[in-house]
């Protein structure tokens, strides 16, 4: 997943929503919390929003590069600002191509799939209609689809409830109880095909796909 480091809440929510539409899941963090989050989470890339404070973002870029030499880092800067930090990709604020450039960063440097994800047992496409389980169509709502896609994307790792809410719902996230209802709805539909739960709740730790789905 992408760690989106920004102190601009509205911008962060808007960009996270646009990335999610293209299949990129991201967690947002402030500049002050970014280093801790990169250590605590198994992130695959970082975007630093340096539009407001380019020097602060460049200093953080150098810190992250020293601590995590292999971590892909993209840095967004104001137009005309000349960077000096060791980022892998530089983006310019306000350019229409910025989202496309960020997606290319995620594809080429982070190596993340954004199209159909498939194993022998489960196929999850870019839209709900592309979901199949054990060879049969699995009808899902848009909210159920994005949740299942996230768990597939994160498999076989456990994903906490809080992280799932942030990754799948960049704006107006539902409650943990609502998330549990969504998981139950997916499992209920999947049980008509296979009685074993498709999504497993590891109490107090989070959710994951049932073991064997990726085989």
C-alpha positions in Angstrom: 0.0 0.0 0.0 1.0 3.6 -0.5 1.8 5.9 2.4 0.4 9.3 1.4 2.2 11.9 3.5 0.4 15.2 3.6 -0.7 17.8 6.1 -3.5 18.9 3.9 -6.6 16.8 4.8 -8.9 17.7 1.9 -6.1 17.2 -0.6 -5.2 13.9 0.9 -8.8 12.6 0.9 -9.3 13.7 -2.7 -6.1 12.2 -4.0 -6.7 8.9 -2.0 -10.1 8.7 -3.6 -8.7 9.2 -7.1 -6.1 6.5 -6.5 -8.6 4.1 -5.1 -10.6 4.4 -8.3 -7.5 3.1 -10.1 -7.0 0.3 -7.7 -4.3 1.9 -5.5 -4.9 1.6 -1.7 -3.3 4.2 0.5 -2.9 5.2 4.1 -2.6 8.9 4.9 -0.1 10.3 7.5 1.1 13.7 8.6 4.7 14.6 8.1 5.4 14.2 11.8 3.9 10.6 11.8 5.3 9.4 8.5 8.5 7.8 9.7 6.6 5.9 12.4 4.0 4.7 10.0 6.6 3.5 7.5 8.1 1.4 10.2 4.9 0.1 11.6 3.1 -0.7 8.4 4.3 -3.0 5.5 4.1 -0.2 3.0 5.4 -0.6 -0.6 5.9 3.1 -1.5 5.6 6.6 -0.2 4.3 9.9 -1.7 5.5 13.0 0.1 3.3 16.1 -0.4 5.9 18.9 -0.4 3.7 21.6 -2.1 3.3 23.6 1.1 6.6 22.9 2.8 9.1 21.6 0.2 12.1 21.8 2.6 10.4 19.8 5.3 9.4 17.1 2.8 12.9 16.9 1.3 14.3 16.5 4.8 11.8 13.7 5.4 12.7 12.1 2.1 16.4 12.0 3.0 15.5 10.5 6.4 13.4 7.8 4.8 15.9 7.0 2.2 18.6 6.6 4.8 16.4 4.3 6.9 14.8 2.3 4.0 17.1 2.4 1.0 14.9 0.2 -1.2 11.6 2.0 -0.4 10.2 3.7 -3.5 9.6 7.4 -2.8 7.8 10.0 -4.9 7.9 13.7 -4.0 5.4 16.3 -5.1 6.8 19.8 -5.2 5.6 23.3 -6.3 6.3 24.4 -9.8 9.7 25.9 -10.2 11.2 24.4 -7.1 14.5 22.6 -7.7 14.8 19.4 -5.7 17.9 18.2 -3.9 16.6 15.1 -2.2 17.0 11.4 -3.4 13.4 10.7 -4.4 12.7 8.2 -7.2 10.1 10.3 -8.9 9.3 14.0 -8.7 5.8 15.3 -9.4 4.6 18.9 -9.8 1.6 20.2 -8.0 -1.3 21.3 -10.1 -0.4 19.5 -13.3 -3.2 17.5 -14.9 -0.8 14.6 -15.5 0.1 14.3 -11.8 -2.3 11.5 -11.0 -1.2 9.5 -14.1 2.4 10.0 -13.1 1.7 8.8 -9.6 -0.1 5.7 -11.0 2.9 5.0 -13.2 5.1 5.3 -10.1 2.9 2.7 -8.3 3.0 0.4 -11.3 6.6 0.6 -12.4 8.5 1.2 -9.1 6.2 -0.3 -6.5 5.0 -3.2 -8.8 1.4 -3.0 -7.8 -1.4 -4.7 -9.8 -4.5 -2.5 -10.6 -6.3 -4.8 -13.0 -7.9 -8.2 -12.4 -6.5 -10.3 -9.6 -7.0 -14.0 -9.9 -6.2 -17.4 -8.4 -7.8 -20.8 -9.0 -10.5 -20.1 -6.4 -11.1 -16.4 -6.6 -11.1 -13.7 -9.3 -11.7 -10.0 -8.4 -11.8 -7.6 -11.2 -11.7 -3.8 -11.3 -15.5 -3.7 -10.9 -18.0 -5.8 -9.0 -19.2 -7.7 -12.1 -15.8 -9.2 -12.5 -15.9 -11.2 -9.3 -16.0 -15.0 -9.5 -15.7 -17.6 -6.7 -15.0 -21.2 -7.4 -15.8 -20.5 -11.0 -19.2 -18.9 -10.2 -20.2 -15.3 -10.3 -20.2 -13.7 -6.8 -22.6 -10.7 -6.8 -21.2 -7.8 -4.7 -22.2 -4.2 -4.0 -19.5 -1.6 -4.8 -18.6 -1.3 -1.1 -18.3 -5.1 -0.7 -16.2 -5.3 -3.9 -13.7 -2.7 -2.8 -13.3 -4.5 0.6 -12.8 -7.9 -1.0 -10.3 -6.4 -3.5 -8.3 -4.8 -0.6 -8.1 -8.1 1.3 -7.1 -9.9 -1.9 -4.5 -7.2 -2.6 -3.2 -7.5 1.0 -3.3 -11.3 1.2 -2.0 -13.3 3.0 -1.5 -10.6 5.5 -3.9 -9.7 8.2 -5.4 -6.2 7.9 -6.7 -4.4 11.0 -10.2 -3.0 11.1 -8.8 0.6 11.3 -6.5 0.1 8.3 -9.3 -1.5 6.2 -11.6 1.5 7.0 -8.8 3.9 5.9 -7.7 2.0 2.9 -11.2 1.3 1.5 -13.0 4.5 2.4 -10.8 7.6 2.1 -13.8 9.9 2.9 -16.6 9.3 5.4 -15.5 5.8 6.5 -18.2 3.6 8.1 -17.9 2.3 11.7 -16.2 -0.9 12.7 -19.7 -2.4 13.2 -20.7 -1.5 9.7 -17.5 -3.1 8.4 -18.4 -6.3 10.2 -21.8 -6.3 8.6 -20.2 -5.9 5.1 -17.8 -8.8 5.8 -20.8 -10.9 6.9 -22.7 -10.1 3.7 -19.8 -11.2 1.5 -19.4 -14.4 3.5 -23.2 -15.1 3.3 -23.2 -14.8 -0.5 -20.0 -16.8 -0.8 -21.4 -19.6 1.4 -24.0 -20.4 -1.3 -21.0 -21.5 -3.4 -18.7 -22.9 -0.7 -19.8 -23.2 3.0 -16.3 -22.2 4.3 -15.9 -18.5 5.2 -14.3 -16.6 2.4 -13.1 -13.8 4.8 -11.8 -14.8 8.3 -12.0 -12.5 11.3 -9.1 -13.0 13.6 -10.5 -11.7 16.8 -8.8 -8.5 18.0 -6.3 -8.5 15.1 -8.2 -8.0 11.8 -9.4 -9.7 8.7 -7.8 -11.9 6.0 -8.9 -14.2 3.2 -9.3 -17.9 4.1 -6.1 -19.8 3.9 -5.9 -21.7 0.6 -7.5 -19.0 -1.5 -4.2 -18.0 -2.9 -3.1 -21.6 -3.7 
